Amino acid sequence: MSKKVQKAINPTRSEDYPEWYQQVVKASDLAERSAVRGCMVIKPWGYSIWENIVREMDDMFKDTGVQNAYFPLFIPISFLEKEARHVEGFAKECAVVTHHRLEKDDQGGLVPAGKLAEPLVVRPTSETIIGDSFSRWVKSYRDLPLLINQWANVVRWEMRTRIFLRTSEFLWQEGHTVHATEAEAVERTRQMLDVYVRCVEDFLAIPVIKGRKSASERFPGAVDTLCIEAMMQDRKALQAGTSHFLGQNFARASEIKFQTTDETEAYAWTTSWGTSTRLIGGVIMTHGDDDGIILPPKVASSHAVILPIIRKPEDRQTVMAYVDSLVLRLREQNYHGRKIKIEVDDRDIGGARGWEWIKKGIPLRVEVGPRDIAENSVFVARRDKRHRDKTSMPVDSFVETFTDILDGIQANLFDRALAFREAHTHKIEDNKSFYDYFTPENSDKPEIHGGFAVSPWCGDENCETTIKEDLKVTIRCIPFDSEVTDAKCVCCGKPRSRSVIFSKAY
Amino acid sequence: MSKKVQKAINPTRSEDYPEWYQQVVKASDLAERSAVRGCMVIKPWGYSIWENIVREMDDMFKDTGVQNAYFPLFIPISFLEKEARHVEGFAKECAVVTHHRLEKDDQGGLVPAGKLAEPLVVRPTSETIIGDSFSRWVKSYRDLPLLINQWANVVRWEMRTRIFLRTSEFLWQEGHTVHATEAEAVERTRQMLDVYVRCVEDFLAIPVIKGRKSASERFPGAVDTLCIEAMMQDRKALQAGTSHFLGQNFARASEIKFQTTDETEAYAWTTSWGTSTRLIGGVIMTHGDDDGIILPPKVASSHAVILPIIRKPEDRQTVMAYVDSLVLRLREQNYHGRKIKIEVDDRDIGGARGWEWIKKGIPLRVEVGPRDIAENSVFVARRDKRHRDKTSMPVDSFVETFTDILDGIQANLFDRALAFREAHTHKIEDNKSFYDYFTPENSDKPEIHGGFAVSPWCGDENCETTIKEDLKVTIRCIPFDSEVTDAKCVCCGKPRSRSVIFSKAY
C-alpha cells in the first residue's frame, strides 16, 4: 500500500549510515571540513548548539562550586613525560610546535625559523600543565578542595576524521579538582558524572548508561574512569562524557602536596572530567531521521520558524503584520530560562523553504497565510512528527501552549531514543549468540547491526582483547549496579563474572 | 602633617609603575606566569572578569545581527601568504607546527616525528582561514551581509611579555563581516567601534578616544583601522579595541566573490574587529591604586564580601545567622541583568582578611559584628574610597540602596579616570614644548611623565618616524572630528596639518 516517500537526505540511514551522517551535517548547515586536515569549521547553526550546551553545563558546574580558569595552549614535552602512561597515551597524536617565526628561503617561500630549545605540544588535555599551577596553588588543607574547569580547544592528531565525532581540533571543557582525601575525590568523580547524566539526558534528550571503564579503556594515567554511554541509531555506542579518578598519580607527577590538619605533608587526590563538541554528533545520530537532524527544543539554536504564505503581493502587508505580532508574543516568553528564539523566513523560494528548515531540524514550523489570519489561527508542524501531520490551531492557544508543545517534543525525543536503545539491548550469555549478534553478515545493512549486549565478563583483559580483535566490539562500561554472579564469561566460559555492556563504538 | 600610610602594594605606582603592575596582578590573584614562555594562566578571579566582558559584549554583538562560529586553530602557511602585508605583519612572531607526533630517540627522550608536508601556523588572527570558508558561503548578494564573530585563543610569539598586556597566547574575539558595498562595510566598521566604546566606557568605566590609525599603524592588509585609545595612570596609551575596514583586499586574497543584483560578479567588501584579554590590563592600570586593583562593579567577579566579626566563639551562631539572611536578601536582586554575587569570608586570620579583599578590588566590604546586629546595621566600606571611610548603615537601607551604591562606585571610577585623562592631555603646537613634554628626565618618576599631546601633524610618515625614533612616541589616533587647519606640523613645521593624539603606548 505505502509508496516510497522521497526523503531529504540521500542516502537514508538504512542505505548507508556513515554517509547519511556526512550528508546530514552538510544539509543542516551545522559544520564543514576546513582546508586544514582534520579540523572542522563550526557554522553558526551548529555553534549555537554548542553555546547552549556550554551555558547549561557551566551553570551546573558552578552550582557545585566549580570556578572557571584558563591555562596555556602549549605544553612542554617534559611535562607530558612526567606521567608514563599519560605520555604513552598521547605521544602518537599530537601537534608539535618547533619554531616561533617564518623566514623567506632562497626561492622566496616561507619556512619555519627560530627553533625552540624545547618543542611544545598543543594540549591534547591539560592535566600536566594545570598540575604545574596546582602545585603552586595548593599549600595547605585550607586550600582544598580546589575545583577548576576550563573551556578550551584541544588537539589530538587524527588520521581518520569525522565532523564532531573525531576531529584533530575540538572544543571541550575539562574539569580538574584537588582533594585532601581519597573518598572526597572519588565522590567528586561520581558527582560530575551525574552532572553529565543530567545534562545529556534532560537537555540533549539522549538516554545514557552510567558505569566505569575496564582497565584497558581507562584514561591514560587514571585509577578509575567513569563514563556515560549512549546508543546511536546504527546501534553503536557513543561515549558522551568521562570522569576520571586520578588517585595520587598526577599529584605525584606534578608535586601537588599539602599540609594536612595534623601538620604532615601529603600528596593530594585529583580528578578530571570532560565533554566535548562530540555531543553534537550524538544529538545528530540519536535524533536525526532521513530528512535531517531533529533538534531537542532545550538545545535548539532556534525554537520555531514562521513561514508567511504570501501568494499575492497585496497580501504581504497583512500577513507580515500578523507574523510580527505573533513573533512579539512568542518572544515575550522564556523556555527553561532561555529567551525564545524565533526565525521568520519570508523568502519566495517555494517548497525549498520548508525543506530547508526540516533539514536544519528546527522544532516547530509555523505557516501563516491569509486564510489562517481570517480564522485567527496558525498551521503548526512538529519536526518530530510526520511532515504531513500539520495542525491548525487558534493563534491564542498556540501562543499559550507554545512552551508545552516544545516540552512535548523534548519528551518524545527522549522516549523514542530510550525505546530504541531498549529494543536493541539484549542479555546474551553464550558465546555463539554473542558472535552471531555482532556479525555484520547477519544483517542486510552492514553498518546497522548488533546493539548493546549485556553479557558476563570474567574480568580478564585477554577475553576483552579476543572479542575486540574478532568483532571490533569493546566493553563500553561496567554498569555501577553490575554484580559478580555465577554466570559464565561470554568469551572464556569462566564463572564468577559480572554483566557488562559490550558494543561497537565511535 | 600627613604621615606616610603603609600601602598594600610595594612598590607604589609613583615609585615604580611597571613593577607596581606586576605586583598588583600577583596580589589580586588575577593571573600568573606559566611554565611556557610568554603564556599566562588566568586564575578564577581574573577569568570571571573575562567571562563578564564576554557575556556583555556577546549580547551587544548579537543585537547587531552578528552570529558566532568557530574556525580552525591552525592556518596553512600558504594561506598567510595570500595577502602580502598580512604575512609581513605576522611572520616574525608565530608558533609553527611542523610535526604531528612524538617518538623516542636513542637516549629515550621524546622528539618530534611525523613531519607535516606543509607546516601550520597557530592563528595569530583568522582573516585568511575564515576567508577560505567565506569564499564558499558567499555566492549571491542574498547571502550578504554575512556577520560572524569568533571567541578564541590566538598566538603571537612575543619576546618581552607582560601579563594581560602582551602575552604569546591571549583570548580574544574577532569579528569578520562581508558586505555587498563599500559604504555598508565602512558603516559596519564604525558600528562595531561604537559597540566597543559602549562596552569599554559603560562596563569597564574606562573613558576612550575614538579615531583612526595613521597608515603606518594600520592592521596588516587593512585599508583603514579605527581604534579606541585609553590613558593609563602612567599616562601612556592603551589601545582598547580596533575595527578594520579591509576594502576588497582580503576578498581578493580569498576569492570572496558574489553575484550582484544585476547579475555581474564582484569582489565583496570585508571588515574585521577585535578586543582581547588585554582589556583586563586596562582595568588594572586605569582604576588600580597603591593597595591593588579596583574592580568596576559591572564587571567585578563579585560585588561584595561580608566579613563577620566574631571575637567570641559564642557569638558565631548569631553573627552567621545574620550574615546568611543578609546574603539571601542581597542575592534576590539583580545588577544590570546579572545575578548579585556575594562572598562570605569567615576565616579567622585577623587584619589580613580585609586586606586580601582590598587587594582583590572587590567593590564593597561589609563588616557585621554583634554590635552591628544589636543596632540592626552594617559597616560598609567602598573600595573606591579611603579605607578608613567606613559607614555604618541600617541594614534595610543598605539592602535597598545596594545597587545604587554599586552604580555610584561605577560612576566615580569613570569620572576619576576621565578627570585624570583630561589633566594629562595637552594641546601642544611647538616642537620644543613637544619634546620637553615627552622627555623622561623632566619628571622625577621616569615611568610616569608626558601624557596625551594633541598636536598638529602634516600627514607625512617621515615626521611620524622621526618622533617615534627620538621619543618612542607614536600617533595613537587621528580623532574623527580632527580637521585640517593652518596649524604647523609639530615635527616639520609645515602648515595644512590636522590635530592628532601623540603618546607613548603599551
Boltz contact constraints between the chains, C-beta under 6 A:
constraints:
  - contact:
      token1: [A, 34]
      token2: [B, 72]
      max_distance: 6.0
  - contact:
      token1: [A, 35]
      token2: [B, 132]
      max_distance: 6.0
  - contact:
      token1: [A, 36]
      token2: [B, 72]
      max_distance: 6.0
  - contact:
      token1: [A, 36]
      token2: [B, 74]
      max_distance: 6.0
  - contact:
      token1: [A, 39]
      token2: [B, 72]
      max_distance: 6.0
  - contact:
      token1: [A, 41]
      token2: [B, 71]
      max_distance: 6.0
  - contact:
      token1: [A, 41]
      token2: [B, 133]
      max_distance: 6.0
  - contact:
      token1: [A, 42]
      token2: [B, 69]
      max_distance: 6.0
  - contact:
      token1: [A, 42]
      token2: [B, 70]
      max_distance: 6.0
  - contact:
      token1: [A, 43]
      token2: [B, 69]
      max_distance: 6.0
  - contact:
      token1: [A, 44]
      token2: [B, 67]
      max_distance: 6.0
  - contact:
      token1: [A, 44]
      token2: [B, 69]
      max_distance: 6.0
  - contact:
      token1: [A, 47]
      token2: [B, 68]
      max_distance: 6.0
  - contact:
      token1: [A, 47]
      token2: [B, 69]
      max_distance: 6.0
  - contact:
      token1: [A, 47]
      token2: [B, 70]
      max_distance: 6.0
  - contact:
      token1: [A, 67]
      token2: [B, 44]
      max_distance: 6.0
  - contact:
      token1: [A, 68]
      token2: [B, 47]
      max_distance: 6.0
  - contact:
      token1: [A, 69]
      token2: [B, 42]
      max_distance: 6.0
  - contact:
      token1: [A, 69]
      token2: [B, 43]
      max_distance: 6.0
  - contact:
      token1: [A, 69]
      token2: [B, 44]
      max_distance: 6.0
  - contact:
      token1: [A, 69]
      token2: [B, 47]
      max_distance: 6.0
  - contact:
      token1: [A, 70]
      token2: [B, 42]
      max_distance: 6.0
  - contact:
      token1: [A, 70]
      token2: [B, 47]
      max_distance: 6.0
  - contact:
      token1: [A, 71]
      token2: [B, 41]
      max_distance: 6.0
  - contact:
      token1: [A, 72]
      token2: [B, 34]
      max_distance: 6.0
  - contact:
      token1: [A, 72]
      token2: [B, 36]
      max_distance: 6.0
  - contact:
      token1: [A, 72]
      token2: [B, 39]
      max_distance: 6.0
  - contact:
      token1: [A, 73]
      token2: [B, 153]
      max_distance: 6.0
  - contact:
      token1: [A, 73]
      token2: [B, 169]
      max_distance: 6.0
  - contact:
      token1: [A, 74]
      token2: [B, 36]
      max_distance: 6.0
  - contact:
      token1: [A, 77]
      token2: [B, 110]
      max_distance: 6.0
  - contact:
      token1: [A, 91]
      token2: [B, 102]
      max_distance: 6.0
  - contact:
      token1: [A, 92]
      token2: [B, 101]
      max_distance: 6.0
  - contact:
      token1: [A, 95]
      token2: [B, 97]
      max_distance: 6.0
  - contact:
      token1: [A, 96]
      token2: [B, 99]
      max_distance: 6.0
  - contact:
      token1: [A, 96]
      token2: [B, 112]
      max_distance: 6.0
  - contact:
      token1: [A, 97]
      token2: [B, 95]
      max_distance: 6.0
  - contact:
      token1: [A, 97]
      token2: [B, 97]
      max_distance: 6.0
  - contact:
      token1: [A, 98]
      token2: [B, 98]
      max_distance: 6.0
  - contact:
      token1: [A, 98]
      token2: [B, 112]
      max_distance: 6.0
  - contact:
      token1: [A, 99]
      token2: [B, 96]
      max_distance: 6.0
  - contact:
      token1: [A, 100]
      token2: [B, 95]
      max_distance: 6.0
  - contact:
      token1: [A, 100]
      token2: [B, 157]
      max_distance: 6.0
  - contact:
      token1: [A, 101]
      token2: [B, 92]
      max_distance: 6.0
  - contact:
      token1: [A, 102]
      token2: [B, 91]
      max_distance: 6.0
  - contact:
      token1: [A, 110]
      token2: [B, 77]
      max_distance: 6.0
  - contact:
      token1: [A, 112]
      token2: [B, 96]
      max_distance: 6.0
  - contact:
      token1: [A, 112]
      token2: [B, 98]
      max_distance: 6.0
  - contact:
      token1: [A, 112]
      token2: [B, 119]
      max_distance: 6.0
  - contact:
      token1: [A, 119]
      token2: [B, 112]
      max_distance: 6.0
  - contact:
      token1: [A, 132]
      token2: [B, 35]
      max_distance: 6.0
  - contact:
      token1: [A, 133]
      token2: [B, 41]
      max_distance: 6.0
  - contact:
      token1: [A, 153]
      token2: [B, 73]
      max_distance: 6.0
  - contact:
      token1: [A, 157]
      token2: [B, 100]
      max_distance: 6.0
  - contact:
      token1: [A, 169]
      token2: [B, 73]
      max_distance: 6.0
